[in-house]
Amino acid sequence: MCFILTIIMFGFAIQNLLTKNWLTGAVQLIIALGFLLLIINNIQRTRCEKNGTCYTGCSLTNWMALWFKKK
C-alpha cells in the first residue's frame, strides 16, 4: 500500500511540476519522499529482525523516533 501511494504521489508531483504548479508539486513531492522513507525504514527493520542483528537499531529513522517519544 505504501509503495502504491509513493508511486502515485511521485507521478502527481512530476505532473504538477511540469505544468509549473510549484507549490502543489512540492507538497506532493515531500509526501512521496516521506512514504519512501517509511518504505526504506520498514525494509531495513525487517532485515534486521530476520537476521537477528538489531542491537542498536538498524533503522534509518532512529533520529526521527527521538522526536516522537512516548512520555
C-alpha positions as a printed NumPy array, in Angstrom:
array([[  0.   ,   0.   ,   0.   ],
       [  2.783,   2.408,   0.926],
       [  4.601,   1.571,  -2.307],
       [  1.491,   2.297,  -4.39 ],
       [  0.973,   5.643,  -2.66 ],
       [  4.613,   6.54 ,  -3.227],
       [  4.379,   5.877,  -6.954],
       [  1.098,   7.788,  -7.273],
       [  2.387,  10.791,  -5.329],
       [  5.63 ,  10.866,  -7.361],
       [  3.553,  10.795, -10.536],
       [  1.331,  13.646,  -9.357],
       [  4.353,  15.64 ,  -8.207],
       [  6.131,  15.293, -11.546],
       [  2.967,  16.168, -13.423],
       [  2.372,  19.303, -11.351],
       [  5.999,  20.392, -11.533],
       [  5.965,  20.041, -15.332],
       [  2.852,  22.235, -15.549],
       [  4.564,  24.784, -13.252],
       [  2.284,  24.253, -10.263],
       [  5.26 ,  24.659,  -7.955],
       [  3.563,  24.651,  -4.556],
       [  1.305,  21.679,  -5.232],
       [  4.141,  19.748,  -6.86 ],
       [  6.488,  20.471,  -3.972],
       [  3.952,  19.336,  -1.361],
       [  3.268,  16.138,  -3.272],
       [  6.993,  15.512,  -3.68 ],
       [  7.531,  15.917,   0.068],
       [  4.686,  13.483,   0.759],
       [  6.136,  10.984,  -1.715],
       [  9.586,  11.262,  -0.125],
       [  8.016,  10.692,   3.286],
       [  6.384,   7.494,   2.094],
       [  9.674,   6.437,   0.507],
       [ 11.402,   6.973,   3.841],
       [  8.797,   4.768,   5.522],
       [  9.34 ,   2.015,   2.959],
       [ 13.12 ,   2.103,   3.428],
       [ 12.69 ,   2.035,   7.192],
       [ 10.371,  -0.987,   7.014],
       [ 12.741,  -2.884,   4.721],
       [ 15.72 ,  -2.253,   6.981],
       [ 13.805,  -3.146,  10.132],
       [ 12.541,  -6.38 ,   8.557],
       [ 16.069,  -7.364,   7.505],
       [ 17.35 ,  -6.632,  10.996],
       [ 14.671,  -8.732,  12.658],
       [ 15.163, -11.56 ,  10.177],
       [ 18.935, -11.672,  10.718],
       [ 18.698, -11.05 ,  14.447],
       [ 21.212,  -8.215,  14.291],
       [ 19.15 ,  -5.419,  15.811],
       [ 21.349,  -4.428,  18.726],
       [ 21.428,  -0.659,  18.499],
       [ 18.789,  -0.34 ,  15.8  ],
       [ 19.329,  -0.636,  12.087],
       [ 16.607,   1.742,  11.099],
       [ 17.111,   4.853,   9.054],
       [ 14.723,   6.891,  11.157],
       [ 16.077,   6.354,  14.673],
       [ 16.853,  10.053,  14.953],
       [ 13.264,  10.9  ,  13.957],
       [ 11.882,   8.497,  16.549],
       [ 13.577,  10.55 ,  19.248],
       [ 11.328,  13.49 ,  18.394],
       [  8.121,  11.498,  18.953],
       [  8.896,   9.572,  22.12 ],
       [  6.11 ,   8.454,  24.419],
       [  6.246,  10.189,  27.743]])
